[in-house]
Amino acid sequence: MWWPSPSDYQDAMQNPQTAFTEAALRDGVVVSDTLGLPKPISGSFATVYQVDYRGRRHAVRCFLRHVPDIAQRYAAISAYLKQAALPYTVEFSFLPQGIRLRGQWFPIVKMAWLEGERLDVFVAQHLNEPSALLEITRQFLELARALRLAQIAHGDLQHGNLLVVNRQLRLLDYDGMFVPALAGQQSNELGQPNYQHPRRSARDYGPQLDNFSVWVIALSLLGLALDPELRFGFNGGGGEALLLQQSDFANPAQSKLLLALQRSPHPMLRQLTQTFLPYLFVRDLKNVAPLEPNALDALKPLGATPANLPDWLRERVGGASAPSPSTAPRLAPVNAAASAANGADWLLDHVPLAAPQTLNGSFRAEKSFLGLLGLVILATLAFGVFGAFDPLMSAAVLTFTPLAGLAALSIGFVVRYNNPERRSAARSVRTYAQAKLDLTRQTQELTARQAQLERDAQDTLTHLLRQQTDNAAEEKSALAALDRALEAARLQNDAERQKLATQETEMLASALIEYRKQKLYRLMEAFRVADATLPGILNRELKQNLAAAGFVTAGDIVNFRVVPTKMGPQFCLVNRRNQAVPVEGVNAQRGVAIFLWRRAMEARVKHTMPDTLPPETVNALTKKFQDARVTLQLNELKKQQQTAQEKTRASERARQTHARLTREMQELPARAQRQREKVELELAQQRKELAEKEWAWILARRQLDAYAHINFFNYLKSILGL
């Protein structure tokens, strides 16, 4: 049947008084563009116009294709939505005779017009506001959960059907919606491809239909909110997708966006992506699990209590326990070289310092020793000047004496100030410093191991993705090859059938010719040559000669032929055996006359000749062709069965491989998480030990600082009285 095109609706909207019967539309004003023409919003299933009537705005949906049961579907949808009373839907009216075009009535949907931004436009406006994107993601997951609990599936969840009105999400376009009353039917549309599973078909129509679309939208929004590097893939307002597209689903192993999501620095985004990837290869959309709103709970801000303080210090810094690695996502990497106090430097101000040690004593022995050394040096200089000492000896004494003095004073310094506590503090500082170096190195090794585990998990997932993609491609290729082989066999069988049909037709035609020929001969046998009357041609003697030559009836005369001989050309009659036989007395004139008599007899009986072969003759002749055709059909059925079995085996092999790879992909996050947790526990313990060693090192340094004034330089100054 004829169905209106967008241009037909555009023409009708210019005259609403004649196009509509409902007063709110007939007497309303259609919103126009800058040219004064009705302003449509076109989609794949309908074109929408805005009509204003007495301050109220209505959206008019005009369908672009005929759906036979659209009235029954909308009646079921309307009744169920009124019963469910969800805050995300908009009340509407389905008008079977809504708009009139070319003398025919066509259905429309009228609903309240909502002022807001499409989801993609909202995202474009808040692309650099992660909190706004996270909030709209939470709302979207709550919307999806409400639909699921109400046993409703929208069927075409995408940015164009999600409207942000006063920062709240509303749902539009219910053409392909599923409600329980429609169970058992097929979908009348397949949705926007960039938000649908590659395997979706019209048979996929149930309450789980939106699960895949929810994953796509949530991952796209979270990727844009949490990973600024992904914003280069945003299509902007008015695009066909938010982030992920159909090409990413068809070949995930080559998808740059999916790879970026897998390698995102945000652990929750990585985990959700790893959970989502196996769903790209499911064979039944019912196996796509829903994404619950609590998946975003990990985005709540964490407590500020440090996790790597010593137990006694953590109790003083804050009473809240640190989140465990298994429950608290690591939103930012912890600095492995964090200070010992870890935010508790203020405690050092309250740790009492050891009383500073001073250089006490009269130092009489040291002063006397220095005086004696001075006298030795002066005496050596005096004797050297007056020549009493050899110059070399004087130089040796002047060099050795100060050195000996310094050595003696050093021994004296050590003996006088040989404090066990000072030695213990120095040893502690050295011990703790070495322990810090060892723990820092071990922490760095664990951090590197942690990063390697992340890389290994990502590489393993990429490898599994590639295997899944290759497995699906191999199955598709194998099934296509089997279909091509079956088609080639079918074409060959068709050619054989055609050949058999041609042979059968030719054989039946030849048999009919032969049958008519034999029938003609039998009919012609009724016309004896002896009874023929050809005045001036046939006489008694010539008839006897013809009979003697074997030409007794008209049926015995088939043709005539002139045969060259040594005596010259000789006229002969041709018999049934196609032999040219000369007859005495029959020359060319008489022979032609006799043959024309034969043709006249043939004409008398020709109208009685049969046009078809007898059925028994046809059956006998066609039996071998029927057998051949039956053989071809049996071979064709056998080939079909073999192909079906081979396709079943190929699909089963692919299914088993798919199940194994899916199991490995599903187990990979948990296995990787266990490995990460093990390393994180070791890392937390190492950081705790490092913090304890750092704290002990600081205390030892403070203890050692109490002896900072006691040094050899100050010792010399005290001896000299400086």
C-alpha positions in Angstrom: 0.0 0.0 0.0 1.0 3.6 -0.5 2.6 5.2 2.6 3.4 8.9 3.0 7.0 10.1 2.6 8.6 12.9 4.7 7.8 15.4 1.9 4.1 14.3 2.0 4.0 15.0 5.8 5.8 18.3 5.2 3.1 19.4 2.7 0.3 18.3 5.0 1.8 20.2 8.0 1.5 23.5 6.1 -2.3 23.1 6.3 -3.1 21.6 9.7 -6.8 22.7 9.5 -7.3 20.1 6.7 -4.8 17.6 7.9 -6.0 16.9 11.5 -9.3 16.2 13.1 -8.2 16.7 16.7 -8.8 20.3 17.8 -5.5 20.7 19.6 -3.7 19.9 16.4 -6.1 21.3 13.8 -6.3 24.7 15.5 -2.7 24.7 16.7 0.4 26.4 15.1 3.1 24.2 13.6 6.5 25.4 14.7 8.4 26.6 11.6 12.0 27.2 10.6 13.6 30.4 9.4 12.0 30.0 6.0 8.5 29.7 7.5 8.2 26.0 6.7 7.2 23.4 9.2 10.3 22.3 11.1 10.6 18.5 11.2 12.8 16.3 13.4 13.5 13.2 11.3 14.3 9.8 12.5 14.6 6.3 11.0 11.0 5.4 12.0 9.1 8.6 12.3 9.2 12.4 11.6 8.3 14.6 14.6 6.7 18.1 14.5 5.9 20.5 17.2 2.4 22.0 17.4 1.5 24.8 19.8 -2.1 25.1 21.0 -3.2 27.7 23.6 0.1 27.7 25.4 0.5 23.9 25.4 3.1 22.3 23.2 2.5 18.9 21.5 4.9 16.5 19.7 3.3 14.9 16.6 5.0 11.7 15.5 4.3 10.8 11.8 5.3 7.2 10.9 7.5 6.8 7.9 6.6 3.1 7.2 3.6 0.9 7.6 3.5 -1.4 10.6 0.4 -3.6 10.3 -0.2 -4.0 14.1 1.0 -0.6 15.2 -2.4 0.3 16.7 -2.4 -2.9 18.9 1.2 -2.4 19.9 0.6 1.2 21.0 -2.6 0.2 22.8 -0.7 -2.4 24.8 2.2 0.0 25.5 0.0 2.8 26.6 -2.0 0.7 29.0 1.1 -0.8 30.5 2.9 2.5 30.9 -0.1 4.0 32.7 -0.1 1.1 35.0 3.7 1.2 35.6 3.7 5.0 36.1 7.4 5.4 35.7 8.8 9.0 36.1 10.9 8.7 32.9 8.1 8.2 30.4 5.8 10.7 28.7 2.0 10.3 28.4 0.9 9.9 24.8 -2.1 9.3 22.6 -2.2 7.0 19.6 -4.6 8.4 16.9 -5.4 5.7 14.3 -7.0 8.5 12.1 -4.6 11.2 13.0 -3.6 12.9 9.7 -5.2 13.0 6.3 -3.1 12.8 3.1 -4.5 12.3 -0.4 -7.8 11.4 0.9 -6.5 8.7 3.2 -6.1 8.6 7.0 -2.8 7.6 8.6 -2.0 7.1 12.3 0.1 9.5 14.4 1.2 9.7 18.0 0.6 12.9 20.0 2.5 13.5 23.3 3.5 16.4 25.4 6.5 18.4 24.0 9.5 18.4 26.4 12.0 21.2 26.5 15.5 19.8 27.0 18.7 18.7 25.4 19.3 15.3 23.8 21.8 13.3 25.7 24.6 13.8 23.1 24.0 17.6 23.2 24.1 17.6 27.0 27.4 15.6 27.0 28.9 18.1 24.5 28.0 20.9 26.8 29.4 19.2 29.9 32.3 17.3 28.3 34.8 18.9 30.7 32.6 18.4 33.8 33.1 14.8 35.0 30.8 15.3 37.9 27.9 16.2 35.6 28.6 13.2 33.3 28.8 10.8 36.3 25.5 12.1 37.7 23.8 11.6 34.3 25.3 8.1 34.1 23.9 7.3 37.5 20.5 8.6 36.4 20.6 6.5 33.3 21.4 3.3 35.1 18.5 4.0 37.5 16.3 4.6 34.5 17.4 1.3 32.9 16.9 -0.5 36.3 13.4 0.9 36.6 12.5 -0.3 33.1 13.9 -3.8 33.8 12.1 -4.2 37.1 8.9 -3.2 35.3 9.6 -5.9 32.6 9.9 -3.1 30.0 12.4 -2.8 27.2 12.6 0.3 25.1 14.1 -1.4 22.1 16.1 1.6 20.8 18.0 3.1 23.7 20.3 5.7 22.2 21.3 9.3 22.7 18.6 10.6 20.4 15.8 9.0 22.5 17.1 10.3 25.9 16.3 13.8 26.8 17.8 15.8 29.7 15.0 18.0 31.1 16.1 20.1 34.1 19.0 17.8 34.7 16.6 14.8 34.7 16.5 12.1 32.1 13.3 11.4 30.2 12.6 8.7 27.6 11.2 9.3 24.2 10.1 7.2 21.1 8.1 4.1 22.2 7.7 2.6 18.7 9.8 -0.5 19.3 9.0 -0.9 23.1 8.4 -4.2 24.6 5.8 -4.8 27.4 4.6 -8.1 28.7 1.4 -8.0 26.7 3.5 -8.2 23.5 5.4 -11.3 24.5 5.8 -13.8 21.7 5.8 -11.2 19.0 8.8 -10.0 17.0 10.3 -6.5 17.1 9.2 -4.1 14.4 12.6 -2.3 14.4 16.2 -3.2 15.2 17.3 0.1 16.8 20.3 2.4 16.1 23.2 0.1 15.0 25.8 2.0 17.1 23.9 0.9 20.3 22.8 -2.6 19.3 24.5 -6.0 19.4 25.8 -7.2 16.0 23.6 -10.3 16.3 20.4 -8.6 17.1 17.4 -9.7 15.0 13.7 -9.2 15.0 13.4 -12.4 17.1 15.2 -10.7 20.0 12.2 -9.1 21.7 11.9 -9.3 25.4 12.5 -7.6 28.7 16.3 -8.2 28.4 16.5 -6.4 25.1 18.1 -3.2 26.4 20.9 -4.7 28.4 23.5 -4.4 25.6 22.5 -0.8 24.9 22.8 0.1 28.6 26.4 -1.2 28.7 27.3 0.8 25.6 25.8 4.1 26.8 27.2 3.6 30.4 30.7 2.8 29.2 30.6 5.7 26.7 29.6 8.1 29.4 32.0 6.8 32.0 34.8 6.8 29.5 34.2 10.4 28.7 33.9 11.3 32.4 36.8 9.4 33.9 39.4 9.3 31.1 40.1 12.7 29.4 42.2 10.9 26.8 39.0 9.2 25.4 37.3 12.5 24.7 39.0 12.7 21.3 36.6 9.9 20.2 33.4 11.9 21.2 31.3 12.5 18.2 29.8 15.7 19.5 26.2 16.9 19.6 24.2 15.6 16.6 26.5 12.7 15.9 25.5 9.1 15.4 27.2 7.8 18.7 28.5 9.0 22.0 31.8 7.0 21.9 31.5 3.4 21.0 30.2 2.4 17.5 29.1 -0.6 15.6 32.5 -1.0 14.1 33.9 -1.5 17.6 31.5 -4.3 18.2 32.1 -6.0 14.9 35.9 -6.2 15.3 36.7 -5.5 19.0 40.3 -6.8 18.6 41.0 -3.9 16.2 39.0 -1.3 18.1 41.2 1.6 19.3 38.4 2.8 21.7 37.9 -0.6 23.3 41.7 -0.9 23.7 41.8 2.6 25.3 39.1 1.6 27.7 40.9 -1.6 28.6 44.1 0.4 29.3 42.4 3.3 31.1 44.2 4.5 34.2 40.9 4.2 36.1 40.6 0.6 37.5 36.8 0.7 37.6 36.6 1.6 33.9 39.0 -1.2 33.1 37.0 -3.7 35.1 33.7 -2.7 33.5 35.2 -3.0 30.1 36.6 -6.4 30.8 33.2 -7.5 32.0 31.5 -6.0 28.8 33.9 -7.5 26.2 32.6 -11.2 26.4 29.1 -9.9 25.7 30.2 -8.9 22.2 30.4 -12.6 21.3 27.3 -14.0 22.9 25.1 -16.0 20.6 21.9 -15.2 22.5 21.2 -11.7 23.7 19.5 -13.1 26.8 23.1 -13.9 28.0 24.0 -10.2 28.3 23.7 -9.4 32.0 22.3 -6.1 33.1 24.5 -3.3 34.4 23.3 -2.3 37.9 23.6 1.2 39.3 25.7 0.0 42.2 28.5 -0.6 39.7 29.3 3.1 40.3 29.5 2.8 44.0 33.3 2.7 43.7 33.3 6.2 42.5 32.3 7.6 45.9 35.2 9.5 47.6 37.4 7.5 49.8 38.3 8.3 53.4 41.6 10.2 54.0 43.0 7.8 56.6 46.4 6.6 55.4 46.7 2.9 55.0 50.5 2.5 55.4 51.1 4.1 58.8 52.2 2.0 61.8 49.4 0.6 63.8 50.1 2.8 66.8 50.3 5.9 64.7 47.2 5.2 62.6 45.2 5.0 65.8 46.3 8.5 66.7 45.9 10.0 63.2 42.3 8.7 62.6 40.0 6.0 63.9 38.6 4.9 60.6 40.2 1.8 59.1 41.7 1.9 55.7 39.7 0.4 52.9 40.9 -3.0 51.8 42.3 -3.5 48.4 39.5 -5.7 47.3 36.8 -3.2 48.1 38.4 0.2 47.6 39.3 1.1 44.0 42.6 2.7 43.5 41.6 6.1 42.0 45.2 7.4 42.1 48.5 5.6 42.5 50.0 5.7 46.0 53.4 7.3 46.1 55.9 4.6 47.0 58.3 7.2 48.4 55.8 8.8 50.8 57.3 10.3 53.9 57.4 8.4 57.1 54.9 10.6 58.8 52.5 10.3 55.9 50.6 13.3 56.8 51.5 13.2 60.5 54.6 15.5 60.4 52.9 17.5 63.2 53.7 14.7 65.6 57.4 15.5 65.4 56.6 18.8 67.0 55.3 16.9 70.0 58.1 14.4 70.3 60.4 15.6 73.2 64.0 16.2 72.0 66.9 14.7 74.0 68.9 17.2 76.1 71.7 18.5 73.9 75.2 17.3 75.1 77.9 19.9 75.7 81.7 19.9 75.9 82.4 20.1 79.7 85.8 20.1 81.5 88.9 22.2 82.1 90.9 20.5 79.3 94.2 21.0 81.4 95.9 17.9 80.0 95.0 18.9 76.4 96.2 22.5 77.0 99.4 21.3 78.6 100.0 18.9 75.7 99.4 21.7 73.2 101.8 23.9 75.1 104.4 21.2 75.0 103.9 20.8 71.3 104.3 24.5 70.9 107.6 24.5 72.8 108.9 21.7 70.6 108.0 23.5 67.4 109.6 26.8 68.7 112.7 25.0 69.7 113.0 23.2 66.4 112.6 26.5 64.6 115.2 28.1 66.8 117.8 25.4 66.4 117.1 25.3 62.7 117.7 29.0 62.3 121.1 28.8 64.2 122.1 25.7 62.3 122.1 23.3 65.3 119.7 20.9 63.5 120.0 19.5 60.1 117.4 21.2 57.8 115.9 17.9 56.8 115.5 16.9 60.5 113.9 20.3 61.3 111.4 19.9 58.4 110.6 16.3 59.6 110.0 17.5 63.2 107.9 20.4 62.1 105.8 18.1 59.9 105.5 15.2 62.3 104.8 17.2 65.5 101.4 18.8 64.4 100.3 15.5 62.9 101.2 13.7 66.1 99.4 16.3 68.1 96.2 16.0 66.0 96.4 12.2 66.4 96.8 12.4 70.1 94.0 14.9 70.4 91.8 12.7 68.3 92.5 9.8 70.7 91.8 12.1 73.5 88.5 13.2 72.0 87.4 9.6 71.5 88.5 8.6 75.0 86.9 11.6 76.7 83.6 11.4 74.7 83.3 7.7 74.1 79.5 7.7 74.8 77.7 4.3 74.3 74.3 6.1 73.6 75.9 8.2 70.9 77.4 5.1 69.3 74.1 3.3 69.6 72.2 6.2 67.9 74.8 6.3 65.1 74.4 2.6 64.5 70.6 2.9 64.6 70.7 5.7 62.0 73.0 3.6 59.7 70.8 0.5 60.2 67.6 2.2 59.6 69.0 4.0 56.5 70.0 0.7 55.0 66.7 -0.9 55.9 65.0 2.1 54.2 67.0 1.5 51.0 66.2 -2.2 51.0 62.5 -1.6 51.6 62.3 1.1 49.0 63.9 -1.2 46.5 61.5 -4.0 47.4 58.5 -1.5 47.1 59.7 -0.4 43.7 60.0 -4.0 42.6 56.5 -4.8 43.8 55.2 -1.6 42.1 56.8 -2.7 38.9 55.4 -6.2 39.4 51.9 -4.7 39.9 52.3 -2.7 36.7 53.4 -5.8 34.9 50.4 -7.7 36.1 48.2 -5.0 34.7 50.0 -5.2 31.3 49.8 -9.0 31.3 46.1 -9.0 32.1 45.5 -6.4 29.3 47.6 -8.4 26.9 45.8 -11.6 27.8 42.5 -10.0 27.3 43.6 -8.5 23.9 44.7 -12.0 22.9 41.4 -13.6 24.0 39.5 -10.8 22.1 41.5 -11.6 19.0 40.9 -15.3 19.4 37.1 -14.6 19.8 37.1 -12.4 16.7 39.1 -15.0 14.7 36.8 -17.8 16.0 33.7 -15.9 14.9 35.3 -15.1 11.5 36.4 -18.7 11.0 32.9 -20.0 11.8 31.4 -17.4 9.4 34.0 -18.4 6.7 33.4 -22.1 7.2 29.6 -21.8 7.0 29.9 -19.5 4.0 32.3 -22.1 2.3 29.8 -24.9 3.0 26.9 -22.7 1.6 29.0 -22.0 -1.5 29.8 -25.7 -1.9 26.1 -26.5 -1.5 25.1 -23.8 -4.0 27.7 -25.1 -6.5 26.4 -28.6 -6.1 22.8 -27.3 -6.6 23.8 -25.5 -9.7 25.6 -28.6 -11.0 22.5 -30.6 -10.3 20.3 -28.0 -12.0 22.6 -28.3 -15.0 22.3 -32.1 -15.0 18.6 -31.8 -14.7 18.5 -29.4 -17.7 20.7 -31.7 -19.6 18.5 -34.7 -18.8 15.4 -32.6 -19.7 17.0 -31.7 -23.1 18.0 -35.3 -23.8 14.5 -36.5 -22.8 12.9 -33.9 -25.1 15.1 -34.8 -28.0 14.6 -38.5 -27.4 10.8 -38.1 -27.2 10.9 -35.9 -30.3 12.9 -38.5 -32.2 10.7 -41.3 -30.9 7.6 -39.4 -32.0 9.1 -38.9 -35.4 9.9 -42.6 -35.7 6.5 -43.5 -34.3 4.7 -41.3 -36.8 6.9 -42.7 -39.5 6.1 -46.3 -38.6 2.4 -45.4 -38.2 2.6 -43.8 -41.6 4.1 -46.8 -43.1 1.4 -49.0 -41.7 -1.3 -46.7 -43.0 0.3 -46.5 -46.4 0.3 -50.3 -46.6 -3.4 -50.1 -47.3 -2.7 -48.5 -50.6 -1.4 -51.2 -53.0 0.5 -50.3 -56.1 -1.5 -53.0 -58.0 -4.7 -51.0 -57.2 -3.2 -47.6 -58.3 -4.6 -46.0 -61.4 -2.1 -43.9 -63.3 -3.2 -43.8 -67.0 -0.3 -43.8 -69.3 2.1 -44.5 -66.5 1.3 -47.7 -64.8 0.3 -50.8 -66.7 0.1 -54.4 -65.6 3.7 -55.3 -66.6 5.1 -52.3 -64.7 3.1 -53.1 -61.6 4.6 -56.6 -61.7 8.1 -55.2 -62.0 7.5 -52.9 -59.0 6.2 -55.8 -56.9 9.2 -57.9 -57.9 11.5 -55.0 -56.8 9.7 -54.9 -53.4 7.5 -51.9 -54.0 4.1 -53.5 -53.2 2.4 -50.7 -51.3 2.7 -46.9 -51.1 4.5 -47.5 -47.8 7.3 -49.2 -49.6 8.1 -46.1 -51.6 10.1 -43.7 -49.5 11.8 -41.4 -52.1 13.6 -41.5 -55.4 17.2 -41.0 -56.4 19.1 -40.7 -59.7 22.2 -42.9 -59.5 25.1 -42.4 -62.0 26.3 -45.6 -63.8 28.6 -46.4 -66.6 25.6 -46.5 -68.9 24.6 -43.0 -67.7 22.2 -41.7 -65.0 19.8 -44.3 -63.8 16.5 -43.5 -62.0 15.9 -45.5 -58.8 13.2 -45.7 -56.2 14.2 -45.7 -52.5 12.7 -48.4 -50.2 12.2 -48.5 -46.4 15.8 -49.6 -45.9 16.9 -46.4 -47.7 18.2 -48.5 -50.6 18.0 -47.1 -54.2 16.5 -49.9 -56.3 16.2 -49.6 -60.1 12.9 -50.9 -61.5 12.7 -52.1 -65.1 10.5 -49.9 -67.1 10.5 -47.1 -64.6 12.2 -44.0 -66.0 12.4 -40.5 -64.5 9.0 -39.5 -65.8 7.2 -42.6 -64.6 9.2 -42.7 -61.4 8.2 -39.1 -60.5 4.6 -39.9 -61.2 4.7 -43.0 -59.0 6.3 -40.9 -56.2 3.7 -38.2 -56.6 1.0 -40.9 -56.3 2.7 -42.0 -53.1 2.6 -38.4 -51.8 -1.1 -38.2 -52.6 -1.8 -41.3 -50.6 0.3 -39.9 -47.7 -1.8 -36.7 -47.8 -5.0 -38.7 -47.5 -3.9 -40.3 -44.2 -1.7 -37.6 -42.7 -4.5 -35.9 -40.8 -5.0 -39.2 -38.9 -1.4 -39.2 -37.7 -1.0 -39.1 -33.9 0.6 -35.9 -32.3 1.8 -37.7 -29.2 3.4 -41.0 -28.3 1.3 -43.6 -26.4 1.6 -43.3 -22.6 3.2 -46.7 -22.2 5.8 -45.7 -24.8 6.5 -42.4 -23.0 6.8 -44.2 -19.7 9.1 -46.7 -21.0 11.3 -44.1 -22.7 11.4 -41.7 -19.8 12.0 -44.3 -17.0 15.7 -44.0 -17.2 15.5 -40.2 -17.1 13.1 -40.4 -14.1 15.6 -42.7 -12.4 18.4 -40.3 -13.2 16.4 -37.4 -11.8 15.6 -39.3 -8.6 19.3 -40.1 -8.3 20.1 -36.4 -8.6 17.5 -35.5 -6.0 18.8 -38.1 -3.6 22.3 -36.8 -4.1 21.1 -33.3 -3.6 19.3 -34.3 -0.3 22.4 -36.2 0.8 24.5 -33.1 0.1 22.1 -30.9 2.0 22.2 -33.3 4.9 26.0 -33.6 4.8 26.2 -29.8 4.6 23.8 -29.4 7.5 25.9 -31.9 9.6 29.1 -30.2 8.7 27.6 -26.8 9.5 26.4 -28.2 12.8 29.9 -29.5 13.6 31.5 -26.3 12.5 29.1 -24.3 14.7 29.6 -26.7 17.6 33.3 -26.3 17.4 33.0 -22.6 17.2 30.5 -22.7 20.1 32.9 -24.7 22.3 35.8 -22.4 21.4 33.5 -19.4 22.1 32.4 -20.9 25.5 36.0 -21.6 26.5 37.2 -18.2 25.5 34.2 -16.5 27.1 34.9 -18.5 30.3 38.6 -17.4 30.2 37.5 -13.8 29.6 35.1 -13.8 32.4 37.6 -15.5 34.8 40.4 -13.1 33.8 39.3 -10.1 35.8 38.8 -12.1 39.0 42.1 -13.9 38.5 43.9 -10.6 37.7 42.2 -9.0 40.7 43.4 -11.8 43.0 46.9 -11.3 41.7 46.6 -7.6 42.2 45.3 -8.0 45.7 48.1 -10.3 46.6 50.7 -7.8 45.3 48.8 -4.9 46.9 48.8 -6.6 50.3 52.5 -7.2 50.0 52.9 -3.6 48.9 50.8 -2.3 51.8 52.9 -4.4 54.2 56.1 -3.1 52.6 54.9 0.5 52.8 53.9 0.0 56.4 57.3 -1.4 57.2 58.9 1.4 55.3 56.9 4.0 57.2 57.9 2.3 60.5 61.6 2.3 59.5 61.4 5.9 58.4 59.8 6.9 61.7 62.4 5.0 63.6 65.2 6.6 61.5 63.8 10.0 62.2 63.7 9.3 65.9 67.3 7.9 65.8 68.4 11.0 63.9 66.9 13.2 66.5 68.6 11.2 69.2 71.9 11.5 67.3 71.3 15.3 66.8 71.6 15.6 70.6 75.3 15.0 70.2 75.7 17.3 67.2 77.6 19.9 69.3 80.2 17.2 70.3 82.6 17.1 67.4 86.3 17.4 67.0 86.2 21.0 65.7 84.3 22.2 68.8 86.7 20.1 70.9 89.6 22.0 69.5 87.8 25.3 70.0 87.1 24.5 73.6 90.8 23.5 74.2 91.9 26.8 72.7 89.3 28.7 74.6 87.6 30.0 71.5 
